[in-house]
Amino acid sequence: EMWERLNQLYHQVTQAGVRMDANSEPLRLILAFREGAYRFHGVTDATMNHGEGWHFIQVGKYMERAYALSALLDAHFSASADADDLDWIGLLASCSAFEAYCKVYTADLHPERVAEFLLLNAEFPFSIRHCAEHMQRALHSLSEIASVRKAARIDRIAGKLRSSLAYHQIDEIMSRNLHSYLNSVIEQCNNLHTAIHEVYIDYPVETAFEA
């Protein structure tokens, strides 16, 4: 089922790319891609054993999401001097967050509240904090399954990332430097990716036989 969803999405996107011209509507392609991604993740959760492979998928999904959200927020807030309500609505909508934001803050759009919601909200699936917490859970499960001795390094990096999101307030982040903070999240995601690759993928074969 997972392969069918992925293959269907691939052909849908490639065929649309061939037909696309100046008068086409790219938004339809974006919406179709988003719906296809939702179906893939839904089928994955519903049909796959929630073991080692599934935990790796969760790590990849939430790491990519945290990285992309950080880059998106950095780009948007770097050019936010002349932003109006439509710009903030567009940012929230691009993260599937407008309705969820309104349930927390109503429709009162303030840049700091938008940043707080997408950065630090623990309950919203497309917030960076939510991603960091679920990443850490998946990595902890992997370390228990694989019993890898060097996984402690991964745990430290993931724990540092989660703590930086769980114990900071938005006014503190904004007053210091949002750009630097988001770049720090991106850097920690890169470090985590490197550590995971070294421990679980690109390791000397001899280490697999160590007691």
Secondary structure, 3 states (H helix, E strand, C coil): CHHHHHHHHHHHHHHHHHHCCCCCCHHHHHHHHHHHHHHHHHHHHHHCCCCHHHHHHHHHHHHHHHHHHHHHHHHHHHCCCCCCHHHHHHHHHHCCCHHHHHHHHCCCCCHHHHHHHHHHCCCCCCCHHHHHHHHHHHHHHHHHHHCCCCHHHHHHHHHHHHHHHHCCCHHHHHHHCHHHHHHHHHHHHHHHHHHHHHHHHCCCHHHHHCC
